[in-house]
Amino acid sequence: MKTYRLGKTGPEVSALGLGCMGMSGMYGPADRAESIATIHAALDAGITLLDTGDFYGMGHNEMLIGEALKGRARDRAIISVKFGALRDPAGNWNGYDSRPAAIRNFVAYSLQRLGVDHIDIYRPSRLDPNVPIEDTIGTIADLVKQGYVRHIGLSEVGAETIRRAAAVHPISDLQMEYSLISRGIEDEILPTCRALGIGITAYGVLSRGLISGHWQKDTATAKSDFRTFSPRFQEGNVERNLELVEALRSIAGNTSATVAQVAIAWVAAQGQDIVPLVGARRRDRLEEALGALALTLSKDDLVAIEEAVPKGSAAGARYPEAQLAHMDSEKNR
Ligand SMILES: NC(=O)c1ccc[n+]([C@@H]2O[C@H](COP(=O)([O-])OP(=O)(O)OC[C@H]3O[C@@H](n4cnc5c(N)ncnc54)[C@H](OP(=O)(O)O)[C@@H]3O)[C@@H](O)[C@H]2O)c1
């Protein structure tokens, strides 16, 4: 598999990363054995970048990755960990904590759960409004000096925060939602990252399955599934969004690819500094996603895709309003 350096200073990673979030309840129940088999299949296929968060299943996701890596060459995996989101035993979300002492505590637990002596990329999941980004990055920079962390990343922050963070320590990559129907980063955030030599790890490239070609209006979701309350999946919006998927399906047919492969290949085609993270939690989904790497979209394909799914054509926001309101990346909406 092709590899790229993440930003000017980041690690070399596979052209596709595996996001493990869905293996820990964010999209309803997942099968543990299948999740581990999916991580193994990804590593065997040459995927090196594994993305997690300490709050995905309140540690469950890190322990799962730790188990999957047992007996494997740890250094062949690039483990990206997000921290800072606070939860309670019922799984409710309780804001963010990026205070220096909290970060040192979070990283100690993550290293234990993952069973590793360092984390490759460590990043705050969101901007903590009560802590200057300089303090957060400065604390992770100390962890880099101490050998517990190799690179520093960011997630869902806007241009000003990116610049302030990069002034403290080199930033390998910004993790942002980016897909055919989530193109908010194109105006200011992507150009800022490019100017500073920061890579992008793009999540939600299938808009959490909505534009995968497999989603149907009546697909059942569990109460704990993010999609149960995500605006784009709600009645009144989902119909419009699935029309866009059908428009994409006819283009996919012309390229002998699936809808999911076209959606992933479109993100990959936006630049070599952008690495799509796919949220496969089953081997068949992973195999389909890997097929996107063999798909090269021509200029004509890209034009046809833009016509089928014009920028801003999705119905509904990418997160519920209450969450968008706290996202630094959405500050200039
Ligand atoms: N930084 C952040 O704020 C943030 C936020 C969210 C996620 N992330 C990271 O990004 C990763 C990817 O995000 P995501 O899971 O929302 O992205 P996604 O790839 O857009 O959606 C994944 C979902 O799409 C469905 N799907 C259908 N066909 C698929 C295929 N061929 N390959 C993969 N999935 C397919 C699956 O649902 P079914 O299994 O139900 O079919 C899967 O759970 C996460 O795992 C997480 O590590 C980061």
The ligand as a Gaussian input file, in Angstrom:
#p B3LYP/6-31G(d) Opt

LIG

0 1
 N      -11.979000      13.705000      15.365000
 C      -13.266000      13.505000      15.478000
 O      -14.014000      14.363000      15.969000
 C      -13.867000      12.228000      14.986000
 C      -15.254000      12.078000      14.940000
 C      -15.773000      10.879000      14.465000
 C      -14.921000       9.882000      14.038000
 N      -13.582000      10.031000      14.105000
 C      -12.644000       8.951000      13.695000
 O      -12.804000       8.691000      12.317000
 C      -13.126000       7.319000      12.104000
 C      -14.032000       7.194000      10.902000
 O      -15.241000       7.914000      11.152000
 P      -16.652000       7.277000      10.915000
 O      -16.648000       5.907000      11.505000
 O      -17.675000       8.229000      11.325000
 O      -16.623000       7.225000       9.357000
 P      -17.312000       6.652000       8.120000
 O      -16.282000       5.812000       7.476000
 O      -17.911000       7.799000       7.408000
 O      -18.546000       5.768000       8.609000
 C      -18.347000       4.485000       9.068000
 C      -19.637000       3.690000       8.974000
 O      -20.047000       3.587000       7.609000
 C      -20.634000       2.330000       7.358000
 N      -20.051000       1.735000       6.139000
 C      -20.730000       1.280000       5.076000
 N      -19.917000       0.823000       4.126000
 C      -18.674000       0.963000       4.586000
 C      -17.416000       0.659000       4.060000
 N      -17.247000       0.098000       2.865000
 N      -16.333000       0.935000       4.798000
 C      -16.466000       1.506000       6.012000
 N      -17.657000       1.819000       6.570000
 C      -18.755000       1.546000       5.860000
 C      -20.361000       1.485000       8.586000
 O      -21.567000       1.382000       9.314000
 P      -22.120000      -0.044000       9.634000
 O      -20.983000      -0.755000      10.313000
 O      -23.297000       0.245000      10.521000
 O      -22.454000      -0.641000       8.299000
 C      -19.390000       2.264000       9.410000
 O      -19.588000       2.120000      10.799000
 C      -13.743000       6.862000      13.423000
 O      -13.669000       5.469000      13.573000
 C      -12.920000       7.621000      14.418000
 O      -11.686000       6.950000      14.655000
 C      -13.041000      11.207000      14.558000

